Amino acid sequence: MLLIALIKQPRVRFACAVAGVGVIVAIAMVHIGGPEFRKMGSAAFYVAAILGAGAGGWLCADAFGRAGPLGIVLAAGGGAGMTLLGAAIGAGGLIGSVGGGLPGVVFGPIGILIAAEHPAAVIWGVCMAALHLFARSLRTRGPIPWTGPRKS
């Protein structure tokens, strides 16, 4: 019952969507992100991407879904920040493996910045736009717990 109540909350729905996008972008990084990412396609990498992206989405949800040009600017900045934060959380959580812990917190975001120059960045951009539209639909359905009354 608690799980059902939790999943009805828009912030949780957004975080789940971001977790899904995290694994999509992780797959893109491994397959079209350049030779330095080819060997990263382990199950632990994908799990870290899902968990890190979900946590980053939970923390940065307020930046998405606002109307107008300011909303687009906020979503672009929030998407970049959310991705770097998610990479730090996910890679830092790989404790016990190579690159986990404190080095992962540093090298996770560096890996994202390296991937930004590869074709995987186009997939990331499309996914961020889709997340913004998804958050917009969540906002227009009525008051959302993380923002208070709707101000479109």
C-alpha positions as CSV (number, residue, x, y, z in Angstrom):
1,M,0.0,0.0,0.0
2,L,2.9,2.4,0.8
3,L,4.5,1.7,-2.6
4,I,1.2,2.6,-4.4
5,A,0.9,5.8,-2.3
6,L,4.5,6.7,-3.1
7,I,4.3,6.1,-6.8
8,K,1.3,8.5,-7.0
9,Q,3.5,11.4,-6.0
10,P,4.6,13.4,-9.1
11,R,8.2,13.8,-7.7
12,V,8.5,10.1,-7.4
13,R,7.1,9.6,-10.9
14,F,9.6,12.1,-12.3
15,A,12.5,10.4,-10.5
16,C,11.4,7.0,-11.9
17,A,11.3,8.5,-15.4
18,V,14.8,10.0,-14.9
19,A,16.0,6.6,-13.7
20,G,14.7,5.1,-17.0
21,V,16.4,7.8,-19.0
22,G,19.6,7.2,-17.0
23,V,19.8,3.6,-18.3
24,I,19.0,4.7,-21.8
25,V,21.8,7.3,-21.8
26,A,24.2,4.8,-20.1
27,I,23.5,2.3,-23.0
28,A,24.1,5.1,-25.5
29,M,27.4,6.0,-23.8
30,V,28.6,2.4,-24.0
31,H,27.6,1.8,-27.6
32,I,28.1,5.2,-29.3
33,G,29.9,7.2,-26.6
34,G,33.4,6.5,-27.9
35,P,36.1,3.9,-27.3
36,E,36.8,4.9,-23.7
37,F,33.2,3.8,-22.7
38,R,33.1,0.5,-24.5
39,K,34.4,-1.5,-21.5
40,M,31.9,0.0,-19.0
41,G,28.9,-2.0,-20.0
42,S,28.6,-4.1,-16.9
43,A,25.5,-4.8,-14.9
44,A,27.0,-2.7,-12.0
45,F,27.4,0.3,-14.4
46,Y,23.8,0.1,-15.5
47,V,22.5,-0.3,-11.9
48,A,24.6,2.7,-10.8
49,A,23.2,4.7,-13.7
50,I,19.6,3.9,-12.8
51,L,20.1,4.6,-9.1
52,G,22.2,7.7,-9.6
53,A,19.9,9.2,-12.2
54,G,16.8,8.5,-10.1
55,A,18.4,10.2,-7.1
56,G,19.5,13.1,-9.3
57,G,16.0,13.4,-10.7
58,W,14.5,13.4,-7.2
59,L,16.8,16.2,-6.2
60,C,16.5,18.3,-9.4
61,A,12.8,17.9,-10.2
62,D,12.0,21.5,-9.5
63,A,14.0,22.6,-12.5
64,F,11.7,20.8,-15.0
65,G,8.2,21.4,-16.4
66,R,7.9,25.2,-16.1
67,A,6.2,27.1,-19.0
68,G,7.8,29.5,-21.4
69,P,11.4,30.3,-22.4
70,L,12.5,30.5,-18.7
71,G,11.2,27.0,-18.3
72,I,13.4,25.8,-21.1
73,V,16.4,27.5,-19.7
74,L,15.7,26.1,-16.2
75,A,15.3,22.6,-17.7
76,A,18.5,22.8,-19.7
77,G,20.5,23.9,-16.6
78,G,18.7,21.5,-14.4
79,G,19.3,18.7,-16.8
80,A,23.0,19.4,-16.9
81,G,23.2,19.6,-13.1
82,M,21.0,16.6,-12.6
83,T,23.2,14.5,-15.0
84,L,26.4,15.5,-13.2
85,L,24.9,15.0,-9.8
86,G,23.5,11.6,-10.8
87,A,26.8,10.5,-12.2
88,A,28.5,11.5,-8.9
89,I,25.9,9.6,-6.9
90,G,25.9,6.6,-9.1
91,A,29.6,6.3,-9.6
92,G,30.2,7.0,-5.9
93,G,27.9,4.2,-5.0
94,L,30.1,1.6,-6.8
95,I,31.9,1.0,-3.6
96,G,33.9,-2.2,-3.7
97,S,34.5,-1.9,-7.4
98,V,37.1,-0.1,-9.4
99,G,36.2,3.6,-9.4
100,G,33.7,3.5,-6.6
101,G,33.6,5.6,-3.5
102,L,35.2,9.0,-3.4
103,P,37.1,8.5,-6.8
104,G,33.7,7.7,-8.4
105,V,32.2,10.9,-7.1
106,V,35.0,12.8,-8.9
107,F,35.4,10.6,-12.0
108,G,31.7,10.0,-12.7
109,P,31.0,13.6,-13.7
110,I,34.3,13.7,-15.6
111,G,33.1,10.8,-17.6
112,I,29.9,12.6,-18.4
113,L,31.8,15.6,-19.6
114,I,33.9,13.4,-21.8
115,A,30.8,11.8,-23.2
116,A,29.3,15.2,-24.1
117,E,31.5,15.4,-27.2
118,H,30.2,12.1,-28.6
119,P,27.0,11.3,-30.4
120,A,25.5,10.0,-27.2
121,A,25.0,13.6,-26.2
122,V,22.3,13.9,-28.8
123,I,20.4,11.1,-27.2
124,W,20.9,12.8,-23.8
125,G,19.4,16.1,-25.2
126,V,16.4,14.3,-26.7
127,C,15.8,12.5,-23.3
128,M,16.1,15.8,-21.4
129,A,13.5,17.4,-23.7
130,A,11.2,14.5,-23.1
131,L,11.7,14.7,-19.4
132,H,10.8,18.4,-19.5
133,L,7.6,17.7,-21.4
134,F,6.7,14.9,-19.0
135,A,7.3,17.2,-16.0
136,R,5.2,19.8,-17.8
137,S,2.3,17.3,-18.1
138,L,2.7,16.5,-14.3
139,R,2.6,20.2,-13.5
140,T,-0.5,21.0,-15.5
141,R,-2.6,18.2,-13.9
142,G,-3.0,20.3,-10.8
143,P,-1.1,21.3,-7.7
144,I,2.1,19.4,-7.3
145,P,3.6,18.6,-3.8
146,W,7.0,19.9,-4.7
147,T,5.9,23.3,-6.0
148,G,2.8,24.4,-4.2
149,P,-0.1,25.9,-6.1
150,R,0.2,25.9,-9.9
151,K,1.5,29.1,-11.5
152,S,1.4,28.6,-15.3
